[in-house]
């Protein structure tokens, strides 16, 4: 099995595991899947859930190739594959969560990227933040105790909304262009981060999805979502890559919440 095949197979299995975990929380609705083709090779699949727990959840996979990498000058042919997900919850006390893991090859080389971050929609809970970050740190420390401080600081920097002068949430992990020269170690780290996502988020959802809330709470959630939309449309690299590479607009814009207020 080639490196590309191994990585693609891992991503598809990861996506199925996440979909299964989310569907266990949702009493009736199930993910609806839509395949799409990329103009110069490959494609992807949108998996979208709308239910009574998840107002909207998207868990998407893509694997595309083309003659010119859209995010770097001078790069030629490329291959890019990844899983990207977003949740927007019915209960305002249940936070939005985002996760992305990706692998990219160009004529200049290859790298891994990704991470995950937690965004309370107006109702941050210290115990949730602590659990989320503890899960991340316990995953990274066996590789190198310096990794968690580095990747969590990168998340604070990346998920910062300049025009609001604030982070969009309570952080997590972020990394890009990971290539230490040891492919197998980089791959193992990337897989470990991906596998740590479900243990990081599920206990939080079990605590929050049945918590009572008011109409005022819902208004606060929708107003906070506006900041999330602003970041994704103005600053997010994944959104830019998707549009510049000619990707599927429906897949790219899955991150948008169904309801929001300004």
NUTI-732001 format. One line per 5 residues: their letters; for each residue x, y, z of C-alpha. Coordinates in nm, 3 decimals, padded with zeros to 5 digits, always signed. Layout:
A	X/Y/Z  ...
***
This chain:
XXXXX	+00.000/+00.000/+00.000  +00.139/+00.343/-00.096  +00.163/+00.634/+00.146  -00.126/+00.808/-00.026  -00.342/+00.497/-00.005
XXXXX	-00.260/+00.444/+00.363  -00.342/+00.805/+00.449  -00.661/+00.808/+00.243  -00.779/+00.483/+00.401  -00.706/+00.618/+00.750
XXXXX	-00.902/+00.938/+00.683  -01.206/+00.753/+00.551  -01.209/+00.522/+00.853  -01.165/+00.818/+01.089  -01.463/+00.988/+00.934
XXXXX	-01.681/+00.681/+00.980  -01.582/+00.659/+01.346  -01.674/+01.024/+01.405  -02.004/+00.989/+01.221  -02.092/+00.683/+01.429
XXXXX	-02.006/+00.866/+01.752  -02.221/+01.166/+01.662  -02.516/+00.955/+01.548  -02.525/+00.779/+01.885  -02.607/+01.116/+02.042
XXXXX	-02.880/+01.194/+01.787  -03.205/+01.001/+01.855  -03.364/+01.011/+01.508  -03.167/+01.195/+01.238  -02.880/+01.043/+01.042
XXXXX	-02.606/+01.188/+00.822  -02.698/+01.239/+00.460  -02.413/+01.187/+00.214  -02.346/+01.366/-00.114  -02.052/+01.279/-00.338
XXXXX	-01.882/+01.531/-00.566  -01.608/+01.521/-00.830  -01.311/+01.754/-00.864  -01.237/+01.906/-01.203  -00.881/+01.771/-01.244
XXXXX	-00.896/+01.453/-01.037  -01.055/+01.305/-00.728  -01.341/+01.453/-00.531  -01.505/+01.407/-00.196  -01.815/+01.339/+00.005
XXXXX	-02.023/+01.576/+00.216  -02.188/+01.416/+00.520  -02.448/+01.644/+00.674  -02.665/+01.594/+00.983  -02.957/+01.809/+01.097
XXXXX	-03.133/+01.686/+01.409  -03.261/+01.761/+01.757  -02.915/+01.756/+01.920  -02.704/+01.878/+01.630  -02.867/+02.176/+01.466
XXXXX	-02.609/+02.109/+01.197  -02.305/+01.885/+01.181  -02.083/+01.824/+00.880  -01.811/+01.558/+00.860  -01.653/+01.580/+00.516
XXXXX	-01.378/+01.392/+00.336  -01.197/+01.503/+00.021  -00.906/+01.383/-00.188  -00.816/+01.598/-00.487  -00.527/+01.650/-00.727
XXXXX	-00.442/+01.911/-00.986  -00.168/+02.066/-01.200  -00.097/+02.369/-00.975  -00.113/+02.406/-00.600  -00.325/+02.718/-00.531
XXXXX	-00.166/+02.838/-00.207  +00.203/+02.868/-00.301  +00.384/+03.044/-00.582  +00.594/+02.817/-00.796  +00.440/+02.486/-00.693
XXXXX	+00.323/+02.253/-00.963  +00.110/+01.940/-00.936  -00.045/+01.863/-00.599  -00.243/+01.604/-00.407  -00.448/+01.705/-00.103
XXXXX	-00.669/+01.495/+00.119  -00.833/+01.552/+00.454  -01.127/+01.527/+00.687  -01.293/+01.844/+00.810  -01.583/+01.873/+01.051
XXXXX	-01.794/+02.131/+01.227  -02.082/+02.113/+01.473  -02.349/+02.371/+01.552  -02.556/+02.255/+01.845  -02.922/+02.309/+01.931
XXXXX	-02.842/+02.368/+02.298  -02.656/+02.699/+02.349  -02.462/+02.548/+02.639  -02.310/+02.282/+02.410  -02.011/+02.437/+02.230
XXXXX	-01.930/+02.433/+01.864  -01.629/+02.219/+01.781  -01.412/+02.213/+01.470  -01.159/+01.953/+01.360  -00.946/+01.919/+01.049
XXXXX	-00.666/+01.681/+00.956  -00.503/+01.704/+00.617  -00.211/+01.577/+00.410  -00.068/+01.761/+00.109  +00.193/+01.671/-00.151
XXXXX	+00.338/+01.910/-00.408  +00.643/+01.901/-00.630  +00.829/+02.075/-00.345  +00.750/+01.809/-00.086  +00.480/+01.693/+00.154
XXXXX	+00.339/+01.795/+00.490  +00.074/+01.722/+00.747  -00.156/+01.974/+00.910  -00.465/+02.006/+01.120  -00.591/+02.033/+01.474
XXXXX	-00.911/+02.101/+01.661  -01.060/+02.383/+01.865  -01.354/+02.445/+02.095  -01.586/+02.744/+02.066  -01.845/+02.800/+02.340
XXXXX	-02.131/+03.000/+02.196  -02.164/+03.250/+02.478  -02.141/+03.000/+02.765  -01.783/+02.896/+02.844  -01.740/+02.634/+03.116
XXXXX	-01.401/+02.597/+03.280  -01.442/+02.222/+03.327  -01.512/+02.178/+02.955  -01.209/+02.382/+02.855  -00.990/+02.191/+03.100
XXXXX	-01.107/+01.854/+02.972  -01.059/+01.951/+02.607  -00.704/+02.075/+02.661  -00.613/+01.786/+02.892  -00.712/+01.537/+02.622
XXXXX	-00.491/+01.723/+02.376  -00.193/+01.740/+02.611  -00.216/+01.373/+02.710  -00.203/+01.285/+02.340  +00.101/+01.499/+02.263
XXXXX	+00.318/+01.450/+02.572  +00.430/+01.093/+02.480  +00.573/+01.232/+02.155  +00.736/+01.542/+02.307  +00.633/+01.748/+02.614
XXXXX	+00.715/+02.064/+02.418  +00.449/+01.991/+02.156  +00.136/+02.082/+02.355  +00.257/+02.432/+02.453  +00.367/+02.490/+02.093
XXXXX	+00.051/+02.366/+01.920  -00.190/+02.522/+02.169  -00.012/+02.858/+02.130  -00.041/+02.819/+01.752  -00.416/+02.764/+01.793
XXXXX	-00.450/+03.082/+02.000  -00.266/+03.275/+01.730  -00.449/+03.118/+01.435  -00.804/+03.131/+01.573  -00.779/+03.499/+01.657
XXXXX	-01.032/+03.742/+01.509  -00.836/+04.063/+01.440  -01.133/+04.295/+01.393  -01.291/+04.166/+01.718  -00.958/+04.156/+01.903
XXXXX	-01.039/+03.821/+02.059  -00.999/+03.447/+02.010  -01.299/+03.285/+01.849  -01.314/+03.026/+02.129  -01.109/+02.866/+02.405
XXXXX	-00.840/+02.715/+02.186  -00.715/+02.367/+02.116  -00.442/+02.253/+01.878  -00.322/+02.383/+01.543  -00.030/+02.284/+01.321
XXXXX	+00.062/+02.317/+00.956  +00.351/+02.223/+00.727  +00.459/+01.941/+00.959  +00.755/+01.763/+00.801  +01.039/+01.683/+01.041
XXXXX	+01.210/+01.449/+00.797  +01.083/+01.144/+00.988  +00.773/+01.050/+00.791  +00.660/+00.764/+01.013  +00.685/+00.969/+01.332
XXXXX	+00.500/+01.261/+01.171  +00.231/+01.021/+01.050  +00.197/+00.863/+01.397  +00.163/+01.205/+01.561  -00.095/+01.316/+01.304
XXXXX	-00.298/+00.999/+01.355  -00.280/+01.032/+01.734  -00.417/+01.386/+01.720  -00.697/+01.272/+01.492  -00.788/+00.981/+01.723
XXXXX	-00.790/+01.208/+02.030  -01.072/+01.425/+01.895  -01.367/+01.207/+01.999  -01.242/+01.159/+02.358  -01.186/+01.535/+02.373
XXXXX	-01.541/+01.637/+02.274  -01.786/+01.360/+02.364  -01.775/+01.397/+02.745  -01.848/+01.768/+02.699  -02.151/+01.696/+02.484
XXXXX	-02.281/+01.438/+02.729  -02.269/+01.708/+02.999  -02.434/+01.985/+02.795  -02.682/+01.859/+02.534  -02.967/+01.815/+02.785
XXXXX	-02.893/+02.123/+02.993  -03.197/+02.356/+03.027  -03.180/+02.686/+02.836  -03.392/+02.993/+02.768  -03.481/+03.201/+02.464
XXXXX	-03.232/+03.459/+02.590  -02.964/+03.191/+02.593  -03.050/+03.104/+02.234  -03.019/+03.467/+02.126  -02.676/+03.487/+02.287
XXXXX	-02.569/+03.172/+02.102  -02.680/+03.312/+01.765  -02.501/+03.642/+01.825  -02.178/+03.463/+01.917  -02.206/+03.250/+01.605
XXXXX	-02.172/+03.569/+01.401  -01.810/+03.597/+01.513  -01.751/+03.239/+01.402  -01.890/+03.317/+01.057  -01.672/+03.627/+01.029
XXXXX	-01.355/+03.430/+01.103  -01.433/+03.148/+00.861  -01.517/+03.378/+00.572  -01.240/+03.633/+00.625  -00.940/+03.449/+00.766
XXXXX	-00.967/+03.071/+00.755  -00.700/+02.908/+00.537  -00.918/+02.608/+00.462  -01.191/+02.830/+00.320  -00.938/+03.015/+00.106
XXXXX	-00.778/+02.691/-00.015  -01.116/+02.547/-00.103  -01.223/+02.841/-00.315  -00.881/+02.905/-00.475  -00.850/+02.538/-00.573
XXXXX	-01.195/+02.537/-00.733  -01.343/+02.305/-00.472  -01.709/+02.230/-00.409  -01.872/+02.544/-00.260  -02.129/+02.335/-00.070
XXXXX	-01.852/+02.139/+00.098  -01.647/+02.451/+00.173  -01.942/+02.635/+00.325  -02.056/+02.345/+00.542  -01.889/+02.531/+00.828
XXXXX	-02.157/+02.798/+00.818  -02.425/+02.773/+01.090  -02.789/+02.746/+00.978  -02.897/+03.038/+01.198  -02.704/+03.344/+01.313
XX	-02.768/+03.700/+01.435  -02.581/+04.027/+01.398
***
